[in-house]
Amino acid sequence: MRVHVIGIGTAHADDAAGLAVAALLASRPLPDGVLVKTCMRPLPDLLDALEGADAAVLIDAARTGGVPGAIHRLAQGDLACLRSPSSHGLGVAQALALAAALGRAPARVELLAIEASKTGCDALSPAVAASIAGAADAALRIVREVQARHDAELRDA
Amino acid sequence: MHEAKLCLSLLDLAERRAAEAGAARIVAVRLDVGEWSGVVPEALAAAFPLCAAGTRADGAALRIERVAGTDLVLREMEVE
């Protein structure tokens, strides 16, 4: 199965959290069938990044009012209330809805969000920078979980 | 996903035209889809309302005419 791990964000401050996690993952050995991708704008870039994926793990910055650097695992339904620094949340939800409407959505989509700090400068805030490695580990755990579930389904079928 | 991206660019164009015309809302859009354009009209129709959400064309009606040729044309739109 093909799993796309997709970091979403822009190069600005904590909005780059998803990109930083993707960059870290891309530098590591990954399980077979895993592709790391990045996208700046959910529409239309995320549509391209999802193309050909059986499952996807999306990593984005978010503002839910929590502690900066906190890592949230979200259900797809939580996307609409996700307030990311550049309001990707809605764009991500829209892109996934579009992919579904066209019958091209991956069978499973998992979302990982990193709480952004409120102050913006050019680089990642220290709290978010400290969470990147943890978020990469979490993304990899989700990938293994998705693959294990897929393998179990194949065995049962 | 090809149709979704086409739809986004068509709406971008429609929004620019509507802005130039000083229109607040796009009520209806008519497209000519060439038989050999490589565009699946059903996919375009499925993508349209989702792409239009939150734009001036939110809720707009989409009419697709199949025509000969290879072009995809924003033929006409109704604004208010």
gemmi code that builds the backbone of each chain (N, CA, C; Angstrom):
import gemmi

chains = {
    "A": [
        ("MET", (0.841, -1.194, 0.000), (0.000, 0.000, 0.000), (0.878, 1.247, 0.000)),
        ("ARG", (0.372, 2.263, -0.652), (1.139, 3.504, -0.714), (0.627, 4.501, 0.329)),
        ("VAL", (1.515, 4.906, 1.204), (1.145, 5.888, 2.227), (1.905, 7.182, 1.941)),
        ("HIS", (1.180, 8.264, 1.758), (1.828, 9.558, 1.580), (1.803, 10.325, 2.897)),
        ("VAL", (2.971, 10.733, 3.335), (3.063, 11.584, 4.524), (3.268, 12.998, 3.997)),
        ("ILE", (2.324, 13.873, 4.279), (2.330, 15.184, 3.626), (2.419, 16.315, 4.647)),
        ("GLY", (3.495, 17.044, 4.595), (3.662, 18.227, 5.444), (3.049, 19.427, 4.748)),
        ("ILE", (2.164, 20.134, 5.465), (1.481, 21.287, 4.887), (1.966, 22.543, 5.612)),
        ("GLY", (2.237, 23.594, 4.856), (2.625, 24.836, 5.519), (3.350, 25.777, 4.599)),
        ("THR", (3.719, 26.925, 5.146), (4.520, 27.893, 4.402), (5.793, 28.140, 5.202)),
        ("ALA", (6.717, 28.850, 4.602), (8.019, 29.032, 5.250), (7.969, 30.053, 6.379)),
        ("HIS", (6.790, 30.532, 6.742), (6.697, 31.607, 7.721), (6.465, 31.097, 9.147)),
        ("ALA", (7.431, 31.363, 10.032), (7.315, 31.072, 11.467), (6.769, 29.662, 11.726)),
        ("ASP", (5.841, 29.514, 12.678), (5.351, 28.185, 13.056), (4.466, 27.559, 11.990)),
        ("ASP", (4.101, 28.337, 11.019), (3.339, 27.795, 9.905), (4.174, 26.750, 9.150)),
        ("ALA", (5.474, 26.774, 9.369), (6.376, 25.834, 8.688), (6.503, 24.504, 9.427)),
        ("ALA", (5.776, 24.320, 10.534), (5.940, 23.108, 11.353), (5.763, 21.826, 10.527)),
        ("GLY", (4.702, 21.781, 9.728), (4.436, 20.580, 8.923), (5.562, 20.296, 7.940)),
        ("LEU", (6.120, 21.374, 7.383), (7.225, 21.218, 6.418), (8.475, 20.702, 7.121)),
        ("ALA", (8.698, 21.196, 8.351), (9.879, 20.774, 9.108), (9.781, 19.299, 9.465)),
        ("VAL", (8.584, 18.838, 9.829), (8.393, 17.421, 10.153), (8.630, 16.578, 8.898)),
        ("ALA", (8.113, 17.030, 7.766), (8.301, 16.294, 6.506), (9.781, 16.214, 6.154)),
        ("ALA", (10.498, 17.316, 6.335), (11.930, 17.338, 6.008), (12.689, 16.353, 6.887)),
        ("LEU", (12.327, 16.300, 8.161), (12.994, 15.385, 9.081), (12.703, 13.934, 8.686)),
        ("LEU", (11.440, 13.654, 8.374), (11.066, 12.286, 7.979), (11.776, 11.871, 6.692)),
        ("ALA", (11.901, 12.814, 5.759), (12.524, 12.499, 4.473), (13.989, 12.120, 4.653)),
        ("SER", (14.593, 12.565, 5.766), (16.014, 12.279, 5.989), (16.209, 10.943, 6.713)),
        ("ARG", (15.098, 10.283, 7.066), (15.199, 9.029, 7.815), (14.852, 7.834, 6.931)),
        ("PRO", (15.326, 6.640, 7.339), (14.859, 5.451, 6.606), (13.374, 5.244, 6.891)),
        ("LEU", (12.603, 4.969, 5.861), (11.153, 4.841, 6.034), (10.685, 3.462, 5.601)),
        ("PRO", (9.550, 3.010, 6.137), (9.026, 1.712, 5.696), (8.717, 1.732, 4.194)),
        ("ASP", (8.677, 0.544, 3.588), (8.355, 0.447, 2.158), (7.006, 1.067, 1.857)),
        ("GLY", (6.895, 1.697, 0.717), (5.607, 2.233, 0.282), (5.286, 3.596, 0.858)),
        ("VAL", (6.213, 4.173, 1.612), (5.946, 5.480, 2.218), (6.646, 6.578, 1.427)),
        ("LEU", (5.896, 7.582, 1.054), (6.431, 8.727, 0.321), (6.208, 9.981, 1.152)),
        ("VAL", (7.240, 10.808, 1.282), (7.084, 12.072, 2.011), (6.902, 13.193, 0.999)),
        ("LYS", (5.892, 14.022, 1.219), (5.626, 15.132, 0.305), (5.365, 16.395, 1.101)),
        ("THR", (5.447, 17.530, 0.421), (5.099, 18.779, 1.105), (4.144, 19.556, 0.217)),
        ("CYS", (3.352, 20.404, 0.825), (2.548, 21.310, 0.022), (2.350, 22.636, 0.740)),
        ("MET", (2.358, 23.694, -0.033), (2.240, 25.042, 0.517), (0.784, 25.429, 0.707)),
        ("ARG", (-0.024, 25.174, -0.310), (-1.441, 25.536, -0.221), (-2.261, 24.268, -0.390)),
        ("PRO", (-3.232, 24.053, 0.509), (-4.050, 22.842, 0.362), (-4.704, 22.775, -1.027)),
        ("LEU", (-5.157, 23.927, -1.524), (-5.752, 23.947, -2.861), (-4.883, 24.775, -3.779)),
        ("PRO", (-4.405, 24.217, -4.851), (-4.626, 22.840, -5.295), (-3.515, 21.859, -4.921)),
        ("ASP", (-2.465, 22.326, -4.212), (-1.281, 21.463, -4.030), (-1.572, 20.131, -3.337)),
        ("LEU", (-2.483, 20.167, -2.358), (-2.752, 18.933, -1.619), (-3.377, 17.871, -2.530)),
        ("LEU", (-4.149, 18.326, -3.514), (-4.770, 17.376, -4.450), (-3.685, 16.579, -5.171)),
        ("ASP", (-2.624, 17.266, -5.577), (-1.515, 16.581, -6.250), (-0.806, 15.629, -5.293)),
        ("ALA", (-0.615, 16.107, -4.060), (0.123, 15.299, -3.090), (-0.639, 14.032, -2.709)),
        ("LEU", (-1.968, 14.088, -2.797), (-2.792, 12.923, -2.432), (-2.891, 11.907, -3.563)),
        ("GLU", (-2.603, 12.374, -4.781), (-2.783, 11.527, -5.965), (-2.001, 10.225, -5.826)),
        ("GLY", (-2.707, 9.113, -5.979), (-2.052, 7.800, -5.954), (-1.863, 7.209, -4.569)),
        ("ALA", (-2.299, 7.914, -3.536), (-2.105, 7.404, -2.172), (-3.267, 6.503, -1.762)),
        ("ASP", (-2.943, 5.379, -1.104), (-3.994, 4.541, -0.510), (-4.359, 5.074, 0.864)),
        ("ALA", (-3.380, 5.692, 1.503), (-3.618, 6.318, 2.806), (-2.722, 7.541, 2.891)),
        ("ALA", (-3.135, 8.504, 3.690), (-2.324, 9.714, 3.830), (-2.268, 10.137, 5.283)),
        ("VAL", (-1.095, 10.624, 5.677), (-0.936, 11.227, 6.993), (-0.583, 12.687, 6.743)),
        ("LEU", (-1.450, 13.600, 7.152), (-1.219, 15.024, 6.921), (-0.693, 15.661, 8.199)),
        ("ILE", (0.306, 16.500, 8.047), (0.885, 17.180, 9.204), (0.810, 18.686, 8.963)),
        ("ASP", (0.175, 19.373, 9.873), (-0.059, 20.806, 9.673), (0.115, 21.533, 11.001)),
        ("ALA", (0.305, 22.827, 10.912), (0.293, 23.656, 12.120), (-1.162, 23.968, 12.442)),
        ("ALA", (-1.442, 24.225, 13.710), (-2.834, 24.507, 14.087), (-2.864, 25.515, 15.223)),
        ("ARG", (-3.985, 26.162, 15.354), (-4.209, 27.000, 16.536), (-5.534, 26.618, 17.157)),
        ("THR", (-5.441, 25.784, 18.160), (-6.674, 25.362, 18.826), (-6.775, 26.036, 20.190)),
        ("GLY", (-5.796, 26.861, 20.524), (-5.798, 27.516, 21.830), (-4.993, 26.743, 22.865)),
        ("GLY", (-4.316, 25.695, 22.429), (-3.524, 24.868, 23.349), (-2.116, 25.419, 23.550)),
        ("VAL", (-1.293, 24.620, 24.208), (0.091, 25.021, 24.503), (0.919, 24.900, 23.221)),
        ("PRO", (1.676, 25.935, 22.862), (2.506, 25.846, 21.654), (3.421, 24.624, 21.692)),
        ("GLY", (3.480, 23.915, 20.583), (4.317, 22.720, 20.505), (3.544, 21.444, 20.782)),
        ("ALA", (2.328, 21.563, 21.341), (1.524, 20.366, 21.627), (1.179, 19.676, 20.308)),
        ("ILE", (1.170, 18.347, 20.340), (0.879, 17.578, 19.124), (-0.520, 16.975, 19.265)),
        ("HIS", (-1.378, 17.272, 18.313), (-2.744, 16.739, 18.350), (-2.935, 15.752, 17.214)),
        ("ARG", (-3.589, 14.648, 17.538), (-4.025, 13.752, 16.466), (-5.516, 14.022, 16.274)),
        ("LEU", (-5.897, 14.341, 15.051), (-7.262, 14.802, 14.810), (-8.047, 13.834, 13.943)),
        ("ALA", (-9.345, 13.864, 14.138), (-10.243, 13.148, 13.234), (-10.575, 14.103, 12.096)),
        ("GLN", (-10.970, 13.546, 10.966), (-11.235, 14.393, 9.802), (-12.316, 15.433, 10.097)),
        ("GLY", (-13.274, 15.074, 10.922), (-14.366, 15.984, 11.265), (-13.903, 17.191, 12.064)),
        ("ASP", (-12.715, 17.081, 12.687), (-12.208, 18.201, 13.493), (-11.618, 19.299, 12.630)),
        ("LEU", (-11.436, 19.012, 11.353), (-10.726, 19.944, 10.479), (-11.395, 21.304, 10.381)),
        ("ALA", (-12.724, 21.290, 10.324), (-13.443, 22.542, 10.115), (-13.194, 23.519, 11.261)),
        ("CYS", (-12.952, 22.979, 12.467), (-12.767, 23.894, 13.591), (-11.290, 24.157, 13.862)),
        ("LEU", (-10.453, 23.618, 12.992), (-9.022, 23.823, 13.157), (-8.670, 25.229, 12.668)),
        ("ARG", (-8.023, 26.004, 13.534), (-7.671, 27.349, 13.098), (-6.164, 27.439, 12.972)),
        ("SER", (-5.652, 27.121, 11.825), (-4.203, 27.166, 11.665), (-3.807, 28.605, 11.364)),
        ("PRO", (-2.532, 28.938, 11.528), (-2.110, 30.328, 11.362), (-2.561, 30.928, 10.035)),
        ("SER", (-2.577, 30.129, 8.982), (-2.995, 30.680, 7.699), (-4.322, 30.042, 7.275)),
        ("SER", (-5.093, 29.635, 8.272), (-6.385, 28.963, 8.052), (-6.310, 27.872, 6.992)),
        ("HIS", (-5.297, 27.006, 7.115), (-5.237, 25.845, 6.218), (-6.387, 24.909, 6.499)),
        ("GLY", (-6.822, 24.875, 7.775), (-7.797, 23.873, 8.208), (-8.921, 23.720, 7.211)),
        ("LEU", (-9.538, 24.851, 6.883), (-10.657, 24.821, 5.946), (-10.202, 24.354, 4.573)),
        ("GLY", (-9.047, 24.829, 4.150), (-8.522, 24.438, 2.843), (-8.263, 22.948, 2.778)),
        ("VAL", (-7.747, 22.393, 3.865), (-7.474, 20.955, 3.915), (-8.793, 20.189, 3.845)),
        ("ALA", (-9.777, 20.645, 4.615), (-11.089, 19.988, 4.598), (-11.689, 20.054, 3.194)),
        ("GLN", (-11.546, 21.214, 2.570), (-12.102, 21.412, 1.222), (-11.385, 20.503, 0.208)),
        ("ALA", (-10.062, 20.440, 0.332), (-9.294, 19.595, -0.594), (-9.687, 18.125, -0.430)),
        ("LEU", (-9.872, 17.683, 0.827), (-10.250, 16.288, 1.062), (-11.656, 16.017, 0.544)),
        ("ALA", (-12.554, 16.994, 0.723), (-13.924, 16.836, 0.232), (-13.924, 16.747, -1.295)),
        ("LEU", (-13.084, 17.571, -1.908), (-12.974, 17.558, -3.369), (-12.453, 16.216, -3.867)),
        ("ALA", (-11.399, 15.728, -3.222), (-10.826, 14.444, -3.620), (-11.882, 13.352, -3.472)),
        ("ALA", (-12.678, 13.432, -2.399), (-13.730, 12.427, -2.173), (-14.807, 12.528, -3.248)),
        ("ALA", (-15.181, 13.763, -3.593), (-16.230, 13.961, -4.601), (-15.796, 13.390, -5.948)),
        ("LEU", (-14.500, 13.398, -6.185), (-13.988, 12.885, -7.454), (-13.612, 11.401, -7.353)),
        ("GLY", (-13.906, 10.821, -6.198), (-13.599, 9.403, -6.002), (-12.109, 9.132, -5.941)),
        ("ARG", (-11.318, 10.152, -5.566), (-9.862, 9.996, -5.564), (-9.259, 10.158, -4.180)),
        ("ALA", (-10.107, 10.183, -3.158), (-9.562, 10.358, -1.812), (-8.932, 9.051, -1.350)),
        ("PRO", (-7.821, 9.133, -0.614), (-7.248, 7.915, -0.045), (-8.268, 7.261, 0.892)),
        ("ALA", (-8.184, 5.939, 1.034), (-9.149, 5.233, 1.880), (-9.045, 5.695, 3.333)),
        ("ARG", (-7.842, 6.044, 3.754), (-7.653, 6.528, 5.131), (-6.877, 7.828, 5.106)),
        ("VAL", (-7.358, 8.786, 5.894), (-6.609, 10.036, 6.059), (-6.445, 10.284, 7.547)),
        ("GLU", (-5.207, 10.454, 7.973), (-4.914, 10.739, 9.377), (-4.308, 12.123, 9.461)),
        ("LEU", (-4.614, 12.815, 10.531), (-4.150, 14.198, 10.648), (-3.391, 14.410, 11.939)),
        ("LEU", (-2.265, 15.068, 11.782), (-1.455, 15.397, 12.938), (-1.259, 16.909, 12.911)),
        ("ALA", (-1.584, 17.571, 14.014), (-1.445, 19.025, 14.040), (-0.511, 19.430, 15.164)),
        ("ILE", (0.308, 20.408, 14.884), (1.236, 20.922, 15.898), (0.763, 22.315, 16.278)),
        ("GLU", (0.531, 22.495, 17.568), (0.023, 23.785, 18.043), (1.076, 24.869, 17.795)),
        ("ALA", (0.677, 25.900, 17.063), (1.594, 27.005, 16.752), (1.534, 28.044, 17.866)),
        ("SER", (2.621, 28.785, 18.028), (2.581, 29.872, 19.007), (1.976, 31.094, 18.326)),
        ("LYS", (1.568, 32.051, 19.120), (0.848, 33.196, 18.557), (1.782, 34.241, 17.959)),
        ("THR", (3.005, 34.255, 18.476), (3.921, 35.268, 17.960), (4.591, 34.741, 16.701)),
        ("GLY", (4.689, 35.580, 15.714), (5.297, 35.129, 14.472), (6.592, 35.856, 14.193)),
        ("CYS", (7.630, 35.105, 13.848), (8.825, 35.743, 13.297), (9.229, 34.881, 12.113)),
        ("ASP", (10.455, 34.931, 11.679), (10.815, 34.184, 10.479), (11.016, 32.697, 10.735)),
        ("ALA", (11.539, 32.373, 11.910), (11.874, 30.975, 12.186), (10.808, 30.336, 13.070)),
        ("LEU", (10.918, 29.012, 13.245), (10.016, 28.306, 14.166), (10.237, 28.820, 15.583)),
        ("SER", (9.186, 28.901, 16.371), (9.344, 29.286, 17.767), (10.043, 28.135, 18.503)),
        ("PRO", (10.741, 28.418, 19.600), (11.473, 27.356, 20.302), (10.555, 26.201, 20.720)),
        ("ALA", (9.343, 26.498, 21.164), (8.422, 25.447, 21.621), (8.065, 24.505, 20.476)),
        ("VAL", (7.812, 25.084, 19.308), (7.432, 24.260, 18.156), (8.656, 23.515, 17.615)),
        ("ALA", (9.797, 24.191, 17.565), (11.028, 23.540, 17.085), (11.334, 22.307, 17.932)),
        ("ALA", (11.054, 22.402, 19.237), (11.339, 21.291, 20.150), (10.379, 20.120, 19.917)),
        ("SER", (9.263, 20.364, 19.251), (8.254, 19.309, 19.032), (8.391, 18.594, 17.699)),
        ("ILE", (9.265, 19.097, 16.834), (9.335, 18.546, 15.474), (9.715, 17.061, 15.483)),
        ("ALA", (10.739, 16.709, 16.287), (11.180, 15.309, 16.313), (10.068, 14.412, 16.858)),
        ("GLY", (9.383, 14.883, 17.891), (8.279, 14.109, 18.478), (7.148, 13.932, 17.480)),
        ("ALA", (6.870, 14.978, 16.714), (5.795, 14.902, 15.717), (6.180, 13.931, 14.604)),
        ("ALA", (7.469, 13.912, 14.240), (7.934, 12.983, 13.199), (7.773, 11.542, 13.693)),
        ("ASP", (8.126, 11.303, 14.968), (7.947, 9.960, 15.542), (6.466, 9.583, 15.542)),
        ("ALA", (5.622, 10.533, 15.925), (4.178, 10.272, 15.979), (3.651, 9.946, 14.583)),
        ("ALA", (4.128, 10.685, 13.578), (3.680, 10.444, 12.199), (4.077, 9.028, 11.760)),
        ("LEU", (5.290, 8.639, 12.125), (5.783, 7.310, 11.753), (4.988, 6.210, 12.460)),
        ("ARG", (4.614, 6.475, 13.712), (3.776, 5.497, 14.440), (2.431, 5.341, 13.724)),
        ("ILE", (1.871, 6.463, 13.298), (0.573, 6.406, 12.600), (0.724, 5.622, 11.289)),
        ("VAL", (1.837, 5.876, 10.580), (2.084, 5.155, 9.321), (2.114, 3.650, 9.581)),
        ("ARG", (2.834, 3.240, 10.623), (2.961, 1.794, 10.923), (1.608, 1.219, 11.306)),
        ("GLU", (0.832, 2.011, 12.044), (-0.505, 1.571, 12.471), (-1.406, 1.367, 11.236)),
        ("VAL", (-1.342, 2.330, 10.321), (-2.159, 2.252, 9.099), (-1.747, 1.032, 8.278)),
        ("GLN", (-0.430, 0.824, 8.173), (0.063, -0.321, 7.398), (-0.327, -1.636, 8.061)),
        ("ALA", (-0.235, -1.693, 9.402), (-0.568, -2.922, 10.129), (-2.047, -3.241, 9.954)),
        ("ARG", (-2.895, -2.199, 10.027), (-4.335, -2.414, 9.864), (-4.638, -2.915, 8.449)),
        ("HIS", (-3.935, -2.335, 7.490), (-4.117, -2.737, 6.092), (-3.720, -4.210, 5.914)),
        ("ASP", (-2.563, -4.591, 6.501), (-2.098, -5.976, 6.390), (-3.092, -6.929, 7.048)),
        ("ALA", (-3.644, -6.518, 8.202), (-4.607, -7.359, 8.910), (-5.864, -7.532, 8.070)),
        ("GLU", (-6.288, -6.443, 7.411), (-7.475, -6.517, 6.556), (-7.248, -7.469, 5.383)),
        ("LEU", (-6.015, -7.425, 4.838), (-5.686, -8.316, 3.726), (-5.717, -9.775, 4.174)),
        ("ARG", (-5.216, -10.016, 5.395), (-5.197, -11.396, 5.939), (-6.621, -11.898, 6.143)),
        ("ASP", (-7.475, -11.004, 6.637), (-8.873, -11.399, 6.936), (-9.682, -11.602, 5.662)),
        ("ALA", (-9.285, -10.927, 4.608), (-10.106, -10.951, 3.383), (-9.999, -12.314, 2.690)),
    ],
    "B": [
        ("MET", (-7.796, 14.201, -10.193), (-7.892, 15.514, -9.541), (-7.819, 16.653, -10.558)),
        ("HIS", (-7.581, 16.280, -11.763), (-7.437, 17.179, -12.882), (-8.637, 18.152, -12.947)),
        ("GLU", (-9.857, 17.616, -12.837), (-11.057, 18.455, -12.927), (-11.153, 19.435, -11.766)),
        ("ALA", (-10.717, 19.005, -10.579), (-10.768, 19.898, -9.420), (-9.863, 21.096, -9.665)),
        ("LYS", (-8.709, 20.841, -10.237), (-7.769, 21.938, -10.482), (-8.270, 22.850, -11.595)),
        ("LEU", (-8.869, 22.241, -12.611), (-9.463, 23.058, -13.685), (-10.573, 23.934, -13.123)),
        ("CYS", (-11.362, 23.329, -12.242), (-12.480, 24.031, -11.639), (-11.985, 25.225, -10.827)),
        ("LEU", (-10.901, 25.025, -10.093), (-10.332, 26.120, -9.296), (-9.852, 27.247, -10.206)),
        ("SER", (-9.222, 26.908, -11.329), (-8.757, 27.991, -12.207), (-9.923, 28.669, -12.912)),
        ("LEU", (-10.941, 27.895, -13.264), (-12.121, 28.503, -13.890), (-12.794, 29.484, -12.928)),
        ("LEU", (-12.893, 29.074, -11.665), (-13.534, 29.946, -10.673), (-12.699, 31.192, -10.413)),
        ("ASP", (-11.384, 31.011, -10.474), (-10.478, 32.131, -10.312), (-10.750, 33.164, -11.407)),
        ("LEU", (-10.860, 32.670, -12.623), (-11.151, 33.520, -13.773), (-12.533, 34.172, -13.610)),
        ("ALA", (-13.520, 33.371, -13.237), (-14.889, 33.875, -13.075), (-14.928, 34.959, -11.994)),
        ("GLU", (-14.188, 34.738, -10.917), (-14.169, 35.721, -9.826), (-13.526, 37.029, -10.281)),
        ("ARG", (-12.470, 36.917, -11.062), (-11.797, 38.134, -11.559), (-12.744, 38.914, -12.466)),
        ("ARG", (-13.434, 38.192, -13.343), (-14.389, 38.845, -14.253), (-15.508, 39.510, -13.463)),
        ("ALA", (-16.010, 38.802, -12.455), (-17.105, 39.337, -11.642), (-16.631, 40.595, -10.907)),
        ("ALA", (-15.406, 40.564, -10.406), (-14.854, 41.722, -9.687), (-14.729, 42.906, -10.634)),
        ("GLU", (-14.232, 42.646, -11.855), (-14.101, 43.715, -12.862), (-15.459, 44.338, -13.167)),
        ("ALA", (-16.492, 43.495, -13.180), (-17.839, 43.961, -13.501), (-18.536, 44.557, -12.266)),
        ("GLY", (-17.862, 44.515, -11.135), (-18.447, 45.054, -9.916), (-19.594, 44.208, -9.375)),
        ("ALA", (-19.606, 42.930, -9.734), (-20.690, 42.047, -9.283), (-20.348, 41.426, -7.930)),
        ("ALA", (-21.354, 41.338, -7.081), (-21.124, 40.785, -5.747), (-21.240, 39.258, -5.769)),
        ("ARG", (-22.027, 38.763, -6.687), (-22.323, 37.338, -6.650), (-22.403, 36.758, -8.058)),
        ("ILE", (-21.895, 35.569, -8.195), (-22.034, 34.845, -9.462), (-23.176, 33.849, -9.263)),
        ("VAL", (-24.211, 33.982, -10.084), (-25.417, 33.176, -9.893), (-25.363, 31.889, -10.725)),
        ("ALA", (-24.818, 32.021, -11.908), (-24.755, 30.855, -12.782), (-23.531, 30.940, -13.684)),
        ("VAL", (-23.006, 29.799, -14.027), (-21.823, 29.716, -14.894), (-22.122, 28.712, -15.989)),
        ("ARG", (-21.803, 29.096, -17.222), (-21.968, 28.134, -18.303), (-20.629, 27.811, -18.944)),
        ("LEU", (-20.347, 26.544, -19.033), (-19.074, 26.104, -19.609), (-19.322, 25.293, -20.871)),
        ("ASP", (-18.444, 25.483, -21.827), (-18.422, 24.585, -22.977), (-17.280, 23.603, -22.751)),
        ("VAL", (-17.596, 22.335, -22.779), (-16.562, 21.320, -22.593), (-16.403, 20.552, -23.895)),
        ("GLY", (-15.250, 20.710, -24.490), (-14.967, 20.026, -25.749), (-14.932, 18.518, -25.554)),
        ("GLU", (-15.449, 17.844, -26.551), (-15.518, 16.382, -26.514), (-14.137, 15.753, -26.311)),
        ("TRP", (-13.110, 16.424, -26.870), (-11.742, 15.902, -26.786), (-10.879, 16.720, -25.832)),
        ("SER", (-11.517, 17.386, -24.889), (-10.759, 18.245, -23.968), (-10.084, 17.423, -22.873)),
        ("GLY", (-10.475, 16.168, -22.736), (-9.905, 15.350, -21.668), (-10.550, 15.642, -20.331)),
        ("VAL", (-11.645, 16.403, -20.342), (-12.333, 16.756, -19.099), (-13.600, 15.906, -18.976)),
        ("VAL", (-13.772, 15.286, -17.811), (-14.980, 14.502, -17.562), (-16.028, 15.445, -16.957)),
        ("PRO", (-17.105, 15.749, -17.695), (-18.082, 16.727, -17.216), (-18.658, 16.380, -15.840)),
        ("GLU", (-18.875, 15.077, -15.592), (-19.445, 14.664, -14.301), (-18.494, 15.023, -13.157)),
        ("ALA", (-17.207, 14.842, -13.401), (-16.224, 15.152, -12.364), (-16.172, 16.662, -12.124)),
        ("LEU", (-16.284, 17.412, -13.212), (-16.285, 18.872, -13.106), (-17.505, 19.322, -12.297)),
        ("ALA", (-18.645, 18.706, -12.593), (-19.886, 19.061, -11.890), (-19.802, 18.697, -10.412)),
        ("ALA", (-19.113, 17.589, -10.107), (-18.977, 17.176, -8.710), (-18.049, 18.122, -7.960)),
        ("ALA", (-17.021, 18.592, -8.661), (-16.026, 19.454, -8.011), (-16.535, 20.878, -7.836)),
        ("PHE", (-17.386, 21.323, -8.737), (-17.765, 22.741, -8.778), (-18.319, 23.315, -7.468)),
        ("PRO", (-19.357, 22.705, -6.871), (-19.911, 23.316, -5.650), (-18.896, 23.386, -4.515)),
        ("LEU", (-18.000, 22.390, -4.465), (-17.000, 22.374, -3.391), (-15.945, 23.443, -3.619)),
        ("CYS", (-15.571, 23.643, -4.877), (-14.579, 24.663, -5.204), (-15.177, 26.057, -5.021)),
        ("ALA", (-16.479, 26.168, -5.280), (-17.128, 27.482, -5.245), (-17.448, 27.933, -3.819)),
        ("ALA", (-17.454, 26.985, -2.890), (-17.802, 27.328, -1.500), (-16.908, 28.447, -0.990)),
        ("GLY", (-17.520, 29.481, -0.453), (-16.758, 30.583, 0.127), (-16.291, 31.618, -0.885)),
        ("THR", (-16.594, 31.410, -2.171), (-16.247, 32.410, -3.178), (-17.524, 33.157, -3.594)),
        ("ARG", (-17.390, 34.120, -4.494), (-18.546, 34.832, -5.036), (-19.515, 33.889, -5.738)),
        ("ALA", (-18.994, 32.731, -6.133), (-19.819, 31.776, -6.891), (-20.442, 30.717, -5.987)),
        ("ASP", (-20.371, 30.947, -4.674), (-20.954, 29.997, -3.719), (-22.426, 29.773, -4.084)),
        ("GLY", (-22.800, 28.536, -4.314), (-24.196, 28.221, -4.620), (-24.593, 28.455, -6.079)),
        ("ALA", (-23.660, 28.874, -6.908), (-23.983, 29.160, -8.313), (-24.371, 27.885, -9.063)),
        ("ALA", (-25.259, 28.056, -10.030), (-25.653, 26.921, -10.866), (-24.587, 26.729, -11.935)),
        ("LEU", (-24.308, 25.489, -12.264), (-23.330, 25.194, -13.317), (-24.041, 24.509, -14.471)),
        ("ARG", (-23.865, 25.084, -15.657), (-24.417, 24.422, -16.845), (-23.266, 24.041, -17.753)),
        ("ILE", (-23.224, 22.789, -18.096), (-22.140, 22.304, -18.953), (-22.712, 21.904, -20.310)),
        ("GLU", (-22.167, 22.482, -21.359), (-22.563, 22.088, -22.723), (-21.412, 21.288, -23.318)),
        ("ARG", (-21.752, 20.118, -23.826), (-20.734, 19.352, -24.538), (-20.664, 19.880, -25.958)),
        ("VAL", (-19.473, 20.249, -26.381), (-19.316, 20.775, -27.735), (-18.224, 19.980, -28.451)),
        ("ALA", (-18.119, 20.223, -29.748), (-17.052, 19.559, -30.492), (-15.733, 20.255, -30.169)),
        ("GLY", (-14.642, 19.579, -30.395), (-13.347, 20.220, -30.237), (-12.646, 19.848, -28.945)),
        ("THR", (-11.564, 20.584, -28.662), (-10.691, 20.218, -27.546), (-10.689, 21.272, -26.436)),
        ("ASP", (-11.508, 22.322, -26.576), (-11.408, 23.435, -25.621), (-12.348, 23.312, -24.436)),
        ("LEU", (-11.924, 23.960, -23.371), (-12.786, 24.142, -22.208), (-12.979, 25.656, -22.110)),
        ("VAL", (-14.215, 26.114, -22.268), (-14.457, 27.556, -22.364), (-15.454, 28.017, -21.309)),
        ("LEU", (-15.103, 29.098, -20.618), (-16.051, 29.753, -19.719), (-16.915, 30.629, -20.620)),
        ("ARG", (-18.056, 30.089, -21.029), (-18.837, 30.707, -22.087), (-19.591, 31.938, -21.593)),
        ("GLU", (-20.183, 31.797, -20.431), (-21.046, 32.900, -19.999), (-21.304, 32.762, -18.511)),
        ("MET", (-21.508, 33.895, -17.835), (-21.945, 33.778, -16.455), (-22.956, 34.856, -16.109)),
        ("GLU", (-23.776, 34.508, -15.143), (-24.829, 35.418, -14.710), (-24.406, 35.948, -13.349)),
        ("VAL", (-24.413, 37.279, -13.200), (-23.968, 37.852, -11.920), (-25.030, 38.797, -11.377)),
        ("GLU", (-24.876, 39.160, -10.117), (-25.785, 40.179, -9.565), (-25.037, 41.020, -8.534)),
    ],
}
model = gemmi.Model(1)
for chain_id, residues in chains.items():
    chain = gemmi.Chain(chain_id)
    for i, (resn, *xyz) in enumerate(residues, 1):
        res = gemmi.Residue()
        res.name, res.seqid = resn, gemmi.SeqId(i, " ")
        for name, pos in zip(("N", "CA", "C"), xyz):
            atom = gemmi.Atom()
            atom.name, atom.element = name, gemmi.Element(name[0])
            atom.pos, atom.b_iso = gemmi.Position(*pos), 0.0
            res.add_atom(atom)
        chain.add_residue(res)
    model.add_chain(chain)
structure = gemmi.Structure()
structure.add_model(model)
structure.setup_entities()
